Each structure stands twice: as C-alpha cells, then as structure tokens.
Amino acid sequence: MHRLGLDYVDLYLLHWPIAGKIVQSWQALEKLCRAGRIKAIGVSNFMIPHLDELLAAAETVPAVNQIEFHPYLQSKPLVSHCQAKGIQIEAWSPLMQGRTGSARPHAR
C-alpha cells in the first residue's frame, strides 16, 4: 500500500479459483477488508461450483465476479446464479477483444 501511495484499495479480486486455496485466499481478503485496507472484495473467473465452495465458508459475499461476457458469450446460468446471490457481474472483454461478427479474428 505504501508503494502504491494508497491508504486502501477500492476493489480487490481473486483472479483465478485454485483448487484447495479458494476459502483460505478469500478469508485473507475478508481479514484485510475488516481492517479497512480493502473496501470491497470480489472474484474473477469463478464458475458456479467455485462460488458455491466460497459462499459455504464466506462471511462476505463477493461484490463482483469478473467474467468473459459479450454478445457471443452470455453464460446465462452463471449470471443467474450470481444475481441470485447478490454478486454483480463485471464483463471482461465486453467488446470481444475488438472482433466483430464472429468469435474468430478476421484474416488480413
């Protein structure tokens, strides 16, 4: 925090669910949140089983689940699950990384 010149971080995400470390990692973030070092905590790339494992042990529901989400990848069951749990979806690659009309890059 000192090197960043910050007193706290607005939002900190667990980037990837690692088997056997989800709960332990989340509890570390909850501790930092309680200490005021982080204002909100969330996850990235968590699917329904990962969220269920985390929520079974969590004191704090993730504020955000950052997932790849765009017109060609909707992940409706995951989005519905997050909505039911009060987790906001944050789109990663909302514009399909600049591609148009197809999931494949255009040939040049």
N, C-alpha and C positions, 0 to 999 in steps of 0.2 A: 504494500500500500504506500509505503514511504517513497519507493522508487517511482511509483505512478503519480505521486503528488496528490493522493486522494485520502480522505478520511474513511470512505466507504465505497462499495461498488453497488450500482443500482440493480443489476441483474447478473447472476452467475449461473451458468448452465453446466450440468454434467453432459459432456459431449457425446458419449457413447456408452451404452449399457455393457459392462463387463461382468460376465457370469461370476458369481461369488463375491462381487465387490459393490453391487448396487446399493444395498442397505447401508453398509459401512460408509461408503462415499457420501450418501445422502445425509446420514447422521452427522458427518463432519460439516456439511453445509448448513444444516439446521443449527448447529452449535455456533457457527460464525454469524448466522442470521440473528440468533438470540443475543449475541454480543454486540450487535449493531454494525458489524463490519460489512454485511451484505444486506441490502434492503429487500430483495426478492430472489428466490431460487427457482430454478426450473431444470428441464432436461432437454436433450436433443437426440433425435433418432431412436426414441423409445417406442416400442410396439406394445400392444395390449398386455402380453404376458409380463413384460418388463415393468410396466406401470402397475400392474396388479401386485407384483412382488414388492415394489417400492411402497405402495399405498398400505399394504398389510402391516408395515413396520413404521411408517412415517407419522410424525406429529404434524408436519406441514405438508399440505397438498402442493405439488408443483404449480407455480404460477403459469408456466409456459411449457409446451412441448414443441420444439422446433423440428419440423419435418420437411422433406421434399414435398412440395404441394404446388400444383399448377394445373392448367386445364386438361392435361393428359395424364395426370396422376392425382386423383382425388382422395384416395384412402378413406372412403366413407365410413367403414366400420370403426377405424381408429379415431376419426374426427368425432363420430357419435359418442364413442367411449369417453373421449376427453371432455366433451361437452357435458356428459352426464356426471363427470367427476369434478367439474368446475375448473378444468385446465384449458387455458387459452392456446389455440394453435397459432404458431408463428411459421409462416412459409419460408422455406429455404428454396432458392431457385424459383421464385414465383413467375419469372418470365422464361422459364425453361432454358436458362443459360443462353439466351439470345436466339434460340432456334424458333422457327415459325412453321406451322403446318404439319410438322412431323417430329417424332422423337429422335430422328437421326439428323446429324449435321448435313447441310447441303453440300453437294460436290461442287468444286470450283473448276 
